[in-house]
Structure formats: structure tokens, C-alpha cells
Amino acid sequence: MDKFNVKDSPPDTSRLEKLFLEEGLLMKIKKNEYLVQQNEKNNQIGFVVSGIFRLSHTDANGNTWIVGYSFANDFVCDYPSFMKQTVSTVTIQASTECEVYLLPLSKLNQFWETDMDTQRLGRQIAETMFAEIYQRLLGFYCDTPEQRYHALMKRCPGLQEKLSFKEIAQFLGITPETLSRIRKKQLYNERS
């Protein structure tokens, strides 16, 4: 599914990235270590230098759902709970070895209040996040599993080499068997 109501170019976050690099704390996170755990309060946001973070939610029945990823040059946090200073609704865990700059909420808020340009940037980032979440929601309601898989691979080429088959299937909301059938069909079509 093509992007709908999404601006073609994301906001220029270079000024915000500079803040993280100059005033943030660089952390090295090993694979499977936690940056944030569900139901814990967190007052830091991260800028991912390298690696992949997995965002997951565990429901009341103990089922864990992968709800998102943050890659290199992405920001990572449970944004609503971070901004409201409530407990996190997701766990953020390193899927690979990661390097991330962490910045406290107080420094981020100071940055937003710098001038009109930073306030505008904050709004643009929030709009972009909303549009991405909206697209993902539409995809789950309207796209077939095969369409969701192709959209993910287009957005994140080479993801199969970095994440497990099971993890990709779980993120797409399908079984590993369904993902296997989709990939076999794709290989068959590529050979034809």
C-alpha cells in the first residue's frame, strides 16, 4: 500500500540529532538487553546510532506482541508515556547489538522551547509519527499478509539477515508458516 496522506519527505531532524550527539549519553546495549521495560517509568529518549530495537507489548494473557522497531538514525522511546511521564506500555529491547544516545525529557523540552523552528520541528515529528502509525493500522485492516510483507521489505531491505524469521512473522501479525509460503511464492515469481 502506498503512503496515503503522508508527506514525501520527513522533517529535517539534523538539529535534534546534533542535540543528542552533543548532550546525550552514549550507551552500548547488548543483544536482548532492555532499554525500557513495560510498566516501568522512563524519562529518556534515544537516538539510535547502530543496531535495531524491538518494541513489544505483553497483554493480560501473557502474549507478547511486537508493535514496532527503531533502526539506526531513528529515535526510540515509548513516546506517549515518555511525554506524559507515565509507565511504559511497551518493552524496548535490543534485537541486535546497539549504540544509542540517551537524552532526558528535561533537555528535550528545553530544546522544543528554543524557538519557533524547534517547536515547528516537534509538531512535524509528531505528525510524521501519527501518519506512520495510521499507515500501519490501515495496512493491518486493508492489506493482505503478502502486501504487508512486501511493504516491510521495501521499507527495510535486508531485514531478513538481521532479524529472525519468527520475529518478522510476529511483527506482521502472521504465523511463521504463512511467512514461509509468502517467501516461497516470492522466490518462485522471481525465478519465473
Secondary structure, 3 states (H helix, E strand, C coil): CCCCCCCCCCCCCHHHHHHHHHHCEEEEECCCCEEECCCCECCEEEEEEECCEEEEEECCCCCEEEEEEECCCCEECCHHHHHHCCECCCEEEECCCEEEEEEEHHHHHHHHCCCHHHHHHHHHHHHHHHHHHHHHHHHHHHCCHHHHHHHHHHHCCCHHHHCCHHHHHHHHCCCHHHHHHHHHHHHHHHHC
